[in-house]
Amino acid sequence: MQIADNEELECQRLIDAVNALDRNVDFIVVDTPGTDSYLSRLAHSTADTLITPMNDSLLDFDVLGSVDPTTYAVTGVAHYAAMVRQARRRRRQLDGSNIDWIVMRNRRSGLSSRSTHVLSGCLRQLSLELGFRPIDGFVERSIYREFFPRGVSALDDTDPTGLKMHPSPSQTAAREEVKRLLNQLKLQLNERTRRRAAGRAEWFSQVGKPLQSDELFTT
């Protein structure tokens, strides 16, 4: 019973945290840990948009799927992707919502290579099976590392009287990259978004109840 009690406590804490913010902000961002836990799975299940960043490498692809070493064909679904698939399935059973899953290639090289071409093909194959959207994230830029210790982003103002940094071509490119990514996420505040928020509230109200018999069968 101790595990069940802990899970119930974690669920209630997440509900309280979301409810405290839900009426005051348009979007809530939950940064989940890399470990598999009940709270992480719960956060995945309650998301409207799920963003999975991965370094632009087949090493990071390993948490999504397995690849034939000779043909580079996708041969199976890995542990993280299987967890997300289950979370999306449960959410669909409870309130009919379909979580928009985005896999974002991050720290991309500015130069094309055979490995990046292979990775693109693997993501396309797996996206057809799992239903996620593969998109390009950020190119590896030194400007991001320069901003980090200053506590600013590419979108922040860096006028000479503030951070004493004159805008550079690298910063301009990074700023356009961030804007392009936000457009690809399609996070729109409209009636559909409000309906999904209502669905999330319904999900929270049902999460502690046992499944009905017709919910035990999955496709």
N, C-alpha and C positions, 0 to 999 in steps of 0.2 A: 504493500500500500504506500510505502514511502515514495517510490518512483511516481506513482499516480498523483500523490499529493504535491510533489515538486512540480510536475507538469501542469497541474491545475493552477498552482501559484504563478508559474511563469506565464501561462496564458492570461491570467487576470492582470498581471503587471503590463503585458503588452496591450491589452484592451484599454487599461487606464491611461497608458502613455499616448495611444492613438486618439482616444476620446478627448484628452487634454489639449490636443493640437488641432483636431479635425475641423473645428468651427473657426479657427483663426488663420489657417494657411490653405493655400491651394494644393500643395503637394507635400507629402511626407516621404523623406528618403530614409530607408533603413539599410544600414551597411552591415550585412551579415558576416559572421566569421567564416574562415575556411573549413572549420570542423563541422561534422555532421552531428547535430543535436536536435532535441525536440523544439527548442525555441527557434532555431534556424529554419527548421522545416515549417514551423507555424508561420514565421515571417514570409517565407516563400509562398505559402498557400494564400495569404491575405493580400498579396501584391496585385495591383492592377497592371503594372508594367514591371517586368523582371529583367534586369540588365546583368549579363554575365560577361565581365571583361576578361580577356585572355591575352597574354603576350603572343605576338605574331610568330608562333612556333608550333611545330607538331608536338613538342614536349608538353605544352599547355593543353593541346587538343586531347591529350590522353585521358583527362577527366571527363570528356564528353563522349569519346568513342574510340574504338580500337581500329587499327589500320593494318591491312596486309602489307608486309615489308617489301614485297616485290611489285605488286600492281598499284599499291596505295588506295585500294578500294576499301571503303568503310565496312568492317566485318561485324561490328557489334556496338552496343550502347554501354558506356562506362557508368561508374557508380554515381557521379554527380548528376548526369543527364537522366539516369533512372529515377533519382530522387525528385528532380524537377518534374518529370513526367507524372509521377505519382501525386505530387502536390497539385498540379494542374487538373488532374483527373478528379481529385477529391473536391477541389473548388467548383468544378463544373457540376458535380453531383449535388452540391449543397445549394448553390444559387444560380447555376446556369451560366456563370461568367467564364470567359476564356482569357486567361492571363496572356498578355502580349509579351512573349519571351524574345529578348534581343541578345544575341551573342556578338560582342564588340571586340574586334581585333585591335589591340592596343600596342603602343610602342612600335609602330610599323616603321620599316626602313623606307627611306625615300627612293631606293633603287629596287627594281623588280629582280627577282631571282627564281630559280627553279623551285626552291622550297616554299616560297610564298605562293607560287602558282599551284603547287600540290596542295597546300593548305586551303586555298580557295576552293579547289575541287572537293576536298573532304568536307568542308563546311556546307557546300551546296548539297552534297549527297545526304548528309545527316539532317539538314534542315527539312528536307522532303519527308523524312521519316518522323521527326520530332516536332515539326511545325514551329521552329523559331525563325527569326529574321537575322541573318548575318549582315553586319554593317561594319564599315571601317571607322575606327576610332582615331586616336591621336598618333601622328608621326613622332618618332623620337626626335625631340628638339631640346637643345641646351637651354632655351629660354624658360622651359618649365622648371628645370632644376634651379635656375637663377631666381625665379620667383618664390620658390618654396620657402627658403629661410626668411623671406620678407613677409610671409603670410598673405600673399596676394595671388591672384590668378591672372590669366591672360585678358580677362574682361575688365579688370580693375583699372582705374585711372592712374597713370604713372607720370603725371606732369612734373616738370623740373622743380616746382615748389613743394611737391609732396615727397615722392620717393627719390627725387634727383635722378630719374632715368628718362632719357628721351626716347620716344617711340622709335622702334627699329623695324626693319622689314620682317625680322623673325617674329616679333611680337604681333605685327599686323597679320601675318600668316597664321599664327597660333590663334588669334582672336577669331578669324574667319573660320578656322577649323572647329572651334568650340561652337560657334553659331550654327555651322552645318550639322554638327552632331545633334544639337538640340532640335533642329528641324526634323532630322531623321527619327528622333524618338517619338514624335507626333503626340506630345503631351498637351492636349487641348482642353481648355476649361469650357465645357459646353454641357448641354443637357445629357448627352451620353455619359460624360464624366460623372455628373451628379447621380445618374442611375447606378453607375458602378459603385459610387460611394455608399448608396443605400444598400446595394447588394453586399458590400463589405460588412455593413452593420448587421445585416441578416446573417451573414456567415458567422460573425462573432456570437450571435445569439444561439446558433445551432451547434457550435463547435463542441460543447460539452455533452451533447445528447447522443444516445446510441443511434447507429445507423438503422434505418428501416430495412425490411427484408428485400425490397426492390432495389436498394442501393448496394447490395452485396455482390451484384453481378456487374462486371466491368467488361469493356470492349478493348 
